[in-house]
Amino acid sequence: MPGSRLVCCDIRKNAEGIIIEELYREHWALVCGFLLRRTRDPHLAEDLAQETFVKATRALLGWRGENAAAWLLSIARNVLVDHVRRHRRELALPDPDELGVPALHVESLAVRDALDRLPEQHRRLLALVYFEGFSLVEVAAMTGKKHATIKTAVWRARAAFADIYGVLHD
């Protein structure tokens, strides 16, 4: 029955084409916008978005059918990191005194301590928005929750952080 196996593979190949086409149609703007905000170059963002979908096509068999937006954004982030690594130039670092960079303050340690005291969900939300630079819409897409839900959750996480940070400074 070698012929039936070939038909099965052809059907699978066709289904993958349909799946990636749907993913492309539904998530192109999200992926491209994510990359545009980080590169600030529309042409580079489109190139990296195309590379993201090429990698997604290759990795489609490994995708478990979970949140497509989160999966594509993580691929886009990796594509961006790879691009930055490939095009990074080694430059000699100037002396910190020449830059006027202040020494590490106790404040930054207090911030880290306050973050460590937060519940995992709050800490993760604040990290996604403030450290990794994801928008609330992107976080909503990654988590499969509504934008309003994420907005409220981030507001609560910030309030919890402020409470803990205030106690550490008092």
N, C-alpha and C positions, 0 to 999 in steps of 0.2 A: 503494500500500500504506500509506496513512496510518493505517488501522485497526490494522495489525500494530505500527506504531511506538507507538501508544497502549497496546496490550496490553503491549508490552515495558516501557514506562514504568510501567505499573501493577504489573507483576511486580517491577520494581526498587524501587518505592515500598514494596511489601509486604515485600520482602526487607530493606530498610532498617529498617522497623518491627520486624521480627523481630530483626534484629541489635541495635538499640538496646534492645529489651526484654530480650534476653539480657545485654547489657552492664549494664543497670540491675540486673537480678536478681543477677548475679554480683559486681558491684563497688559497689553502693550502700553497704554497710557500710564498705568501705575509704575511699571518698570522703567519706562523712559523718563517719567517725571522724577522718580527716585534718583536715577543716575544724573539727570540734568541738575538737580539741586546740589549734587556733590561735585560735579565737574564744572558747572557753569559754562559749558560749551555744548551747544545743541548738536553739532556734528559728532563730537566725541560721544555724547550721551546716546545718540542713535546707533553709532557703531557698537558701543558696549551693550546696548539693548539687543541688537541683532546677535551679538556673540552670546548673550545670555540665553536667547531662545535656541541657538544652535546647541549650546551645552545642555539645555533642557531636553531637546530632542534626543540627544545621545544618552541622557540619563533617565529617559522616560520609563524604561523597564524597571528602574530602581525606585521610582516614585510609588508610594503606597496609597495614593489617592487621597491624601490628607488635604489640608488647606493649600490650594494652588497658589494663591497670592504669596503666602509665607514662603513656600518652596521656591517660587520664582525670585522673590526679593533676596533670599539667601544666596541663590545662584548669582544674581546681579551684584550683590555685595562682594562675593568671591571674585567675580570677573573684574570688578573695579579694583580690588586689592591686587590682583595679578597684574593689571595694567599699570598701577602705580609702581609696583616692584620692578616691572620690566623697564620703565622709563625713569626710574629714580637715578639721579646723579649724585655721586659722592662729593660732598663739599666739606671743606674744612670748617669746623665750628669756630666761631669767634669766641673770644674770652667772655664769660658771663658778665664781667664788669663793664665791658664795652656795650653790651646790649641793655644794661640797666635792669637786668632781670633780678627781681627780689629773691631773697633766700626763701626756702620753704617755710611757710608760716604755720603756726600752731592752728590757725583757722582751718587750713586744709585737712589737718589731722582730725579736727573736731567734725568736719563735714563727713569724712570717711567713717568715723565712729558712729555718727548719727545714721548714716546709710546702713551700716552693719546692724544696727538695732531695729531697723524696720522689718516688717514681715516680708517674706520673699516676694510676694506679688507686688507690693508697693515698690520695693527695691528694683525689681525687674522693669516695671513700668517707667520709673524715673530714669533708669539706665538707658532704656530704648529711646526715650524722648530727648533727654538732656545730654547723654554721653555719646550715643550712637547716631543721634540726629534724625530719627524717624519722625515723620509727622503723625498726628493723631489718626488721620485717615489710613496711613500705612500700618500703624499699630492695630487699628481695627481690622484691616484686611488680614493681617498676620494672625490675629487671634480668633477671627471669625465672629467678632462681636460688633455691635453697632457703634458708630462714631460717638453718639451721645453717651453710651455706656463707658467708652474709653475716656472721654472728656471728664466725666464724673469721677472715674477711678483715678485718673491722674490728679484731679483736684484734691481728692481725698488723700492720695499718697503725698502730695505736697504739704497738705495740712498736717499729716502725721509726722513728716520730716521736720516741719517748723516747730511742732510741739517738742519733739525729741531734741532738736538742735537748741531750742530756747532753754530747755532744762539743763543742757550741758554747759551753757554759757552763764547761767544764773549762779 
